[in-house]
């Protein structure tokens, strides 16, 4: 649910008219969200 909210923040309408370009546009949006998610994940390392 939280991810869908983030997708909606990027815009609800697609700019492209061609189906293949719409797919590419959605893939770019998902890549942006995944990169933001990766920045927020803590890196844990074993000590000792």
HELIX and SHEET records of a PDB file:
HELIX    1   1 UNK A    2  UNK A    9  1                                   8    
HELIX    2   2 UNK A   19  UNK A   40  1                                  22    
END                                                                             
